[in-house]
Amino acid sequence: MKKLRGKKIFVHCAANKRVSVFVAMYQILEQGWSREDAMAAVLDVWEPNEIWCRFIESVIDQRARA
């Protein structure tokens, strides 16, 4: 997505669940959004289950340690 900065990007998921998580993680990790602000859009669409919550946290935590 960095290569396409400034251009519109279409990110698709049939139910908009998974894509909302990946966009939120991008907003947190690359754009400096707070977790609360980025995850607010996710929670408008769905509430991630335990597996997805662990995935989200592990990705964010790994990048924070890098």
Buried (B, 14 or more C-beta within 10 A) or exposed (E): EEEEEEEEEEEEEEEBBBBBBBBBBBBBBEEEBEBEEBBEBBEEBBEBEEEBEEBBEEBBEEEEEE
